[in-house]
Amino acid sequence: MSGEAAEAQTNSLAGENRLRDVAVTVLVPTRNEGDNINRLLSRLSAHFSETGRSYEVLFVDDSDDDTPDLVRAASAAGEPVRMIHRPAGRRDGGLAGALTLGMARAAGRAVIVMDGDLQHPPEVAEPMVAPLLDGPAQVTVGSRYAAGGSAEGLEYRWRHWASVGSRWLVQAMFRETRRSSDPGGGLFAIRPEVLDGAALAPEGYKMLVEILVRGKWEVLVDVPYRFETRQDGQTKSTLVEGWNMIKHLVGLWWSTRVGWGPQPPTPRVEGLEFLDRNEP
């Protein structure tokens, strides 16, 4: 083996070792959240400084505003951030497609998914990942409906009813989701091995349902949290997303109960920007 080849192999192995040393990947799907990026990173930094956990923040970004510029600036300043930016025309699968792409590239021994709008408080990260890293759980679910939780941050009355209705529908259709009081929520964490061999075919917002039904897990822990009121930006929940949710649930039911349904898409990476961490 030549000297250059040996050096390249050594650098590759060193990079893999650095990735294995990351305890937590905070996976954040973003769309036009430029007003919240710096506040999110500041609160995560303060939180993980207290817990002592090593972490990275992996943004999967579908923005048309200055969100990707802010993430690039944070990376240049030494923040432990990475980014996959999906420009218009490459946003396959919407939010769930973004999460599928991000989970495949997460480096942490635990992966927590949270929104970038601060309605999921960053300080809930430790209660979410501790049962995965220090205990027997393979999945933790941030619950607005468990004792001590709150859904007061839902802006409109119709969103409250939609949240309750979707929870009832999900639990009625899939017994696997009945172990959680909030299986339709967007705040959750997993050990990466939950997805080993799982053929995910998500659409829209209900990524957690897809994981609970198709993934391999035994122990689930609900973690109560307060769903905060949005301070900046606009909600991404719309009637169109509600219809996409229903189509996804029907397809998931047919696929897992009858044996045919949506097939996992082939991820497209052409035209995507991959921003890796600036290592010291």
MARZANU-774969 format. One record per residue (C-alpha): x, y, z; residue in three letters. Coordinates in nm, 3 decimals. Layout:
N
NUGU        px        py        pz   residuo
NUGU         X         Y         Z       ALA
...
END
This chain:
280
NUGU        px        py        pz   residuo
NUGU     0.000     0.000     0.000       MET
NUGU     0.138     0.340    -0.095       SER
NUGU     0.201     0.609     0.164       GLY
NUGU    -0.079     0.823     0.028       GLU
NUGU    -0.323     0.533     0.032       ALA
NUGU    -0.224     0.442     0.388       ALA
NUGU    -0.267     0.802     0.499       GLU
NUGU    -0.610     0.819     0.333       ALA
NUGU    -0.715     0.497     0.507       GLN
NUGU    -0.589     0.628     0.842       THR
NUGU    -0.780     0.953     0.798       ASN
NUGU    -1.094     0.761     0.702       SER
NUGU    -1.071     0.540     1.011       LEU
NUGU    -1.004     0.842     1.230       ALA
NUGU    -1.315     1.007     1.089       GLY
NUGU    -1.521     0.697     1.161       GLU
NUGU    -1.389     0.685     1.517       ASN
NUGU    -1.481     1.050     1.570       ARG
NUGU    -1.832     0.975     1.448       LEU
NUGU    -1.865     0.676     1.681       ARG
NUGU    -1.769     0.902     1.971       ASP
NUGU    -2.081     1.117     1.924       VAL
NUGU    -2.338     1.022     2.187       ALA
NUGU    -2.633     1.219     2.051       VAL
NUGU    -2.740     1.335     1.708       THR
NUGU    -3.003     1.607     1.727       VAL
NUGU    -3.180     1.572     1.393       LEU
NUGU    -3.359     1.894     1.299       VAL
NUGU    -3.569     1.923     0.982       PRO
NUGU    -3.596     2.289     0.884       THR
NUGU    -3.794     2.493     0.638       ARG
NUGU    -3.753     2.871     0.656       ASN
NUGU    -3.652     2.880     1.025       GLU
NUGU    -3.384     3.148     0.994       GLY
NUGU    -3.527     3.342     1.290       ASP
NUGU    -3.478     3.044     1.521       ASN
NUGU    -3.148     2.880     1.421       ILE
NUGU    -2.912     3.073     1.649       ASN
NUGU    -3.144     3.050     1.948       ARG
NUGU    -3.183     2.677     1.896       LEU
NUGU    -2.807     2.622     1.876       LEU
NUGU    -2.744     2.842     2.180       SER
NUGU    -2.993     2.651     2.394       ARG
NUGU    -2.864     2.313     2.277       LEU
NUGU    -2.506     2.419     2.354       SER
NUGU    -2.600     2.529     2.705       ALA
NUGU    -2.800     2.212     2.764       HIS
NUGU    -2.530     1.968     2.653       PHE
NUGU    -2.265     2.164     2.842       SER
NUGU    -2.464     2.081     3.155       GLU
NUGU    -2.521     1.715     3.070       THR
NUGU    -2.168     1.646     2.945       GLY
NUGU    -2.296     1.442     2.650       ARG
NUGU    -2.112     1.471     2.320       SER
NUGU    -2.350     1.577     2.045       TYR
NUGU    -2.395     1.700     1.693       GLU
NUGU    -2.682     1.887     1.530       VAL
NUGU    -2.775     1.757     1.187       LEU
NUGU    -3.001     1.992     0.991       PHE
NUGU    -3.191     1.856     0.694       VAL
NUGU    -3.290     2.181     0.537       ASP
NUGU    -3.560     2.254     0.280       ASP
NUGU    -3.542     2.631     0.319       SER
NUGU    -3.568     2.915     0.072       ASP
NUGU    -3.467     3.179     0.328       ASP
NUGU    -3.131     3.239     0.500       ASP
NUGU    -3.147     2.922     0.714       THR
NUGU    -2.865     2.740     0.526       PRO
NUGU    -2.643     3.050     0.542       ASP
NUGU    -2.687     3.063     0.920       LEU
NUGU    -2.601     2.695     0.954       VAL
NUGU    -2.290     2.741     0.740       ARG
NUGU    -2.186     3.034     0.958       ALA
NUGU    -2.237     2.829     1.274       ALA
NUGU    -2.023     2.552     1.130       SER
NUGU    -1.749     2.797     1.038       ALA
NUGU    -1.761     2.928     1.396       ALA
NUGU    -1.694     2.579     1.531       GLY
NUGU    -2.044     2.469     1.629       GLU
NUGU    -2.094     2.089     1.610       PRO
NUGU    -2.334     2.114     1.317       VAL
NUGU    -2.380     1.936     0.987       ARG
NUGU    -2.635     2.005     0.717       MET
NUGU    -2.803     1.840     0.422       ILE
NUGU    -2.962     2.116     0.215       HIS
NUGU    -3.230     2.005    -0.030       ARG
NUGU    -3.305     2.275    -0.288       PRO
NUGU    -3.640     2.311    -0.459       ALA
NUGU    -3.706     2.012    -0.680       GLY
NUGU    -3.508     1.775    -0.455       ARG
NUGU    -3.737     1.765    -0.151       ARG
NUGU    -3.855     1.409    -0.199       ASP
NUGU    -4.108     1.285     0.056       GLY
NUGU    -4.147     1.618     0.234       GLY
NUGU    -4.070     1.616     0.607       LEU
NUGU    -4.062     1.238     0.639       ALA
NUGU    -3.828     1.212     0.340       GLY
NUGU    -3.597     1.463     0.505       ALA
NUGU    -3.595     1.263     0.829       LEU
NUGU    -3.528     0.936     0.646       THR
NUGU    -3.228     1.095     0.476       LEU
NUGU    -3.101     1.242     0.802       GLY
NUGU    -3.135     0.921     1.002       MET
NUGU    -2.926     0.736     0.746       ALA
NUGU    -2.644     0.985     0.804       ARG
NUGU    -2.671     1.044     1.179       ALA
NUGU    -2.354     0.968     1.377       ALA
NUGU    -2.491     0.947     1.731       GLY
NUGU    -2.557     0.638     1.941       ARG
NUGU    -2.896     0.800     2.005       ALA
NUGU    -3.085     1.012     1.753       VAL
NUGU    -3.340     1.265     1.875       ILE
NUGU    -3.573     1.435     1.628       VAL
NUGU    -3.699     1.781     1.717       MET
NUGU    -3.844     2.076     1.531       ASP
NUGU    -3.638     2.384     1.462       GLY
NUGU    -3.906     2.631     1.574       ASP
NUGU    -3.841     2.581     1.951       LEU
NUGU    -4.190     2.442     2.013       GLN
NUGU    -3.998     2.131     2.117       HIS
NUGU    -3.785     2.271     2.402       PRO
NUGU    -3.419     2.177     2.346       PRO
NUGU    -3.382     2.112     2.719       GLU
NUGU    -3.591     1.795     2.687       VAL
NUGU    -3.302     1.629     2.502       ALA
NUGU    -3.144     1.470     2.811       GLU
NUGU    -3.467     1.315     2.946       PRO
NUGU    -3.526     1.182     2.594       MET
NUGU    -3.184     1.025     2.534       VAL
NUGU    -3.100     0.904     2.887       ALA
NUGU    -3.333     0.599     2.868       PRO
NUGU    -3.162     0.506     2.539       LEU
NUGU    -2.799     0.560     2.639       LEU
NUGU    -2.821     0.462     3.007       ASP
NUGU    -3.127     0.237     3.018       GLY
NUGU    -3.315    -0.038     2.837       PRO
NUGU    -3.528     0.168     2.598       ALA
NUGU    -3.492     0.160     2.221       GLN
NUGU    -3.750     0.435     2.161       VAL
NUGU    -3.854     0.741     2.360       THR
NUGU    -4.150     0.958     2.267       VAL
NUGU    -4.198     1.317     2.374       GLY
NUGU    -4.558     1.325     2.492       SER
NUGU    -4.788     1.623     2.523       ARG
NUGU    -5.053     1.399     2.678       TYR
NUGU    -4.862     1.207     2.945       ALA
NUGU    -4.890     1.329     3.303       ALA
NUGU    -4.684     1.647     3.329       GLY
NUGU    -4.705     1.724     2.956       GLY
NUGU    -4.899     2.001     2.783       SER
NUGU    -5.025     2.073     2.430       ALA
NUGU    -5.104     2.438     2.501       GLU
NUGU    -4.864     2.554     2.230       GLY
NUGU    -5.098     2.439     1.952       LEU
NUGU    -5.200     2.776     1.809       GLU
NUGU    -5.558     2.714     1.702       TYR
NUGU    -5.849     2.515     1.835       ARG
NUGU    -5.865     2.311     1.512       TRP
NUGU    -5.506     2.200     1.569       ARG
NUGU    -5.600     2.069     1.914       HIS
NUGU    -5.886     1.868     1.765       TRP
NUGU    -5.670     1.750     1.475       ALA
NUGU    -5.400     1.634     1.718       SER
NUGU    -5.648     1.442     1.934       VAL
NUGU    -5.820     1.296     1.629       GLY
NUGU    -5.499     1.180     1.465       SER
NUGU    -5.383     1.020     1.791       ARG
NUGU    -5.710     0.825     1.814       TRP
NUGU    -5.688     0.720     1.448       LEU
NUGU    -5.326     0.607     1.473       VAL
NUGU    -5.386     0.401     1.786       GLN
NUGU    -5.701     0.247     1.639       ALA
NUGU    -5.518     0.135     1.324       MET
NUGU    -5.186     0.019     1.472       PHE
NUGU    -5.161    -0.167     1.801       ARG
NUGU    -4.783    -0.101     1.810       GLU
NUGU    -4.853     0.268     1.870       THR
NUGU    -5.071     0.210     2.177       ARG
NUGU    -4.763     0.189     2.399       ARG
NUGU    -4.731     0.569     2.368       SER
NUGU    -4.975     0.843     2.463       SER
NUGU    -4.854     1.063     2.173       ASP
NUGU    -4.759     0.838     1.879       PRO
NUGU    -4.840     1.103     1.619       GLY
NUGU    -4.604     1.363     1.761       GLY
NUGU    -4.287     1.496     1.606       GLY
NUGU    -4.056     1.474     1.910       LEU
NUGU    -3.897     1.132     1.956       PHE
NUGU    -3.564     0.956     1.990       ALA
NUGU    -3.435     0.615     1.890       ILE
NUGU    -3.132     0.394     1.896       ARG
NUGU    -3.019     0.366     1.532       PRO
NUGU    -3.043    -0.015     1.537       GLU
NUGU    -3.423     0.018     1.559       VAL
NUGU    -3.410     0.085     1.185       LEU
NUGU    -3.181    -0.205     1.095       ASP
NUGU    -3.350    -0.387     0.809       GLY
NUGU    -3.657    -0.162     0.821       ALA
NUGU    -3.791    -0.056     0.482       ALA
NUGU    -3.937     0.287     0.556       LEU
NUGU    -4.183     0.442     0.313       ALA
NUGU    -4.300     0.753     0.499       PRO
NUGU    -4.493     1.049     0.367       GLU
NUGU    -4.577     1.378     0.536       GLY
NUGU    -4.559     1.424     0.912       TYR
NUGU    -4.608     1.080     1.067       LYS
NUGU    -4.251     0.951     1.074       MET
NUGU    -4.282     0.817     1.428       LEU
NUGU    -4.578     0.598     1.333       VAL
NUGU    -4.373     0.450     1.049       GLU
NUGU    -4.085     0.371     1.288       ILE
NUGU    -4.309     0.219     1.556       LEU
NUGU    -4.481    -0.006     1.303       VAL
NUGU    -4.184    -0.110     1.088       ARG
NUGU    -3.891    -0.078     1.330       GLY
NUGU    -3.745    -0.334     1.571       LYS
NUGU    -3.794    -0.234     1.934       TRP
NUGU    -3.918    -0.373     2.263       GLU
NUGU    -3.902    -0.096     2.524       VAL
NUGU    -4.065     0.244     2.471       LEU
NUGU    -4.064     0.528     2.724       VAL
NUGU    -4.296     0.828     2.712       ASP
NUGU    -4.132     1.154     2.824       VAL
NUGU    -4.376     1.433     2.913       PRO
NUGU    -4.297     1.779     2.780       TYR
NUGU    -4.467     2.113     2.726       ARG
NUGU    -4.532     2.195     2.360       PHE
NUGU    -4.430     2.560     2.346       GLU
NUGU    -4.600     2.846     2.164       THR
NUGU    -4.429     2.937     1.838       ARG
NUGU    -4.250     3.272     1.863       GLN
NUGU    -4.131     3.321     1.504       ASP
NUGU    -4.205     3.178     1.162       GLY
NUGU    -4.522     3.003     1.048       GLN
NUGU    -4.671     2.663     1.123       THR
NUGU    -4.619     2.397     0.855       LYS
NUGU    -4.939     2.212     0.951       SER
NUGU    -5.204     2.251     0.682       THR
NUGU    -5.511     2.070     0.554       LEU
NUGU    -5.295     1.932     0.273       VAL
NUGU    -5.063     1.776     0.530       GLU
NUGU    -5.365     1.632     0.708       GLY
NUGU    -5.476     1.463     0.385       TRP
NUGU    -5.122     1.334     0.326       ASN
NUGU    -5.129     1.186     0.678       MET
NUGU    -5.447     0.993     0.605       ILE
NUGU    -5.308     0.859     0.276       LYS
NUGU    -4.988     0.755     0.452       HIS
NUGU    -5.171     0.573     0.731       LEU
NUGU    -5.391     0.385     0.484       VAL
NUGU    -5.088     0.286     0.277       GLY
NUGU    -4.897     0.178     0.588       LEU
NUGU    -5.190    -0.036     0.703       TRP
NUGU    -5.220    -0.213     0.366       TRP
NUGU    -4.845    -0.262     0.344       SER
NUGU    -4.801    -0.413     0.691       THR
NUGU    -5.136    -0.590     0.736       ARG
NUGU    -5.218    -0.711     0.386       VAL
NUGU    -4.872    -0.731     0.236       GLY
NUGU    -4.877    -0.472    -0.038       TRP
NUGU    -4.852    -0.099    -0.038       GLY
NUGU    -4.601     0.182    -0.089       PRO
NUGU    -4.246     0.074    -0.154       GLN
NUGU    -3.953     0.262     0.001       PRO
NUGU    -3.830     0.530    -0.240       PRO
NUGU    -3.477     0.532    -0.371       THR
NUGU    -3.312     0.835    -0.208       PRO
NUGU    -3.188     1.092    -0.455       ARG
NUGU    -2.873     1.273    -0.352       VAL
NUGU    -2.793     1.449    -0.679       GLU
NUGU    -2.804     1.822    -0.635       GLY
NUGU    -2.802     1.811    -0.254       LEU
NUGU    -2.550     2.005    -0.045       GLU
NUGU    -2.372     1.808     0.228       PHE
NUGU    -2.204     2.025     0.490       LEU
NUGU    -1.986     1.827     0.729       ASP
NUGU    -1.847     1.932     1.065       ARG
NUGU    -1.537     2.147     1.091       ASN
NUGU    -1.319     1.929     1.312       GLU
NUGU    -1.070     2.107     1.543       PRO
END
